[in-house]
Amino acid sequence: MGVYTYDGPVTLFGRCISNRWTGETTAATLGRAKSNLICQYKMQHNMTVGSGGIDLPGKIRKEELEYV
């Protein structure tokens, strides 16, 4: 498991709708993290979760969790 963070633009069907948005999630894979972050964006902006077209074209960064 890792903590994934995103800080960058958000697009809807290829058109920029937000110049800068930040989000953070915990997930097992990069694909699951991207899905979680898109869902977070939709919920924060009152969009239906099932609607498509949202993309995060910037870089999603991963930080490993250390278990003590």
Residue pairs with C-beta under 8 A, 6 or more apart in sequence:
1 26
1 27
1 28
1 65
2 26
2 27
2 28
2 33
2 62
2 63
2 64
2 65
3 24
3 25
3 26
3 62
3 63
3 64
3 65
4 24
4 25
4 26
4 27
4 30
4 33
4 34
4 36
4 37
4 60
4 61
4 62
4 63
5 22
5 23
5 24
5 60
5 61
5 63
6 21
6 22
6 23
6 24
6 37
6 56
6 58
6 59
6 60
6 61
7 20
7 21
7 22
7 58
8 20
8 21
8 56
8 57
8 58
8 59
9 16
9 18
9 19
9 20
9 21
9 56
9 57
9 58
10 16
10 17
10 18
10 21
10 41
10 54
10 55
10 56
11 17
11 54
11 55
11 56
11 57
12 53
12 54
12 55
13 53
14 55
18 41
21 41
23 37
23 40
23 41
25 33
25 36
25 37
25 40
26 65
27 33
27 36
30 60
30 62
33 60
33 62
34 56
34 60
37 56
37 60
38 54
38 55
38 56
39 49
41 47
41 54
41 56
42 48
42 49
42 51
42 54
43 49
47 54
